[in-house]
Amino acid sequence: MKVHHGGHHQAYTDKLNGGIDTLKGSQPDLAALPIDRLLQSLDAIADPKLRGLIRNHGGGFLNHAHFWKWMAPAGAGGGGAPTGEVASAIEGAFGSLDKFKEEFSNAAATVFGSGWAWLIFNSATGKVEVAATSNQDSPAMTPGKHLLLGLDVWEHAYYLKYQNKRAAYIAAWWNVVNWSYVAELLAAAKTA
């Protein structure tokens, strides 16, 4: 994870910052937007190369900024089962935590190439749902879709430890899920 954080995430951050510098002074002032709003405003960026840079590196930055918080060491908040509103939302949408884990793990395992699996809160339905995206795209690029939990299934996320065994990486990841952070995000999404 040190290479992942210090190399890949840092590169997304640096390139996004360069793109945002280019946007300064734009009308509307896109550079002043929070990252999720900027990603929802990609059509306002006239230059297709700059739009692609913001999409790819902005998505990489946003997704990874949460990714590190979605994990905690076992015994220090990681693993176990969700409680409270998160548990209720998962049981209401999927029937049980096991069914949710199965659906989420399947979404992660079947992303073709590189991408992410997600648990999101959909403001339109008031429910949680599983989604998958390619590359560094994020459900947060769509208004009303709020990130609750995400798993990076790019090879850079697991290759050094798991080589080509994505399923083993996914199974081990459940041991470090930080359900407290998921609960914070759910509470914020419900009031957004």
Summary of the structure (lengths in Angstrom):
residues: 192
radius of gyration: 16.8
end to end distance: 31.7
largest distance: 49.3
contacts: 585
relative contact order: 0.15
helix: 58%
strand: 15%
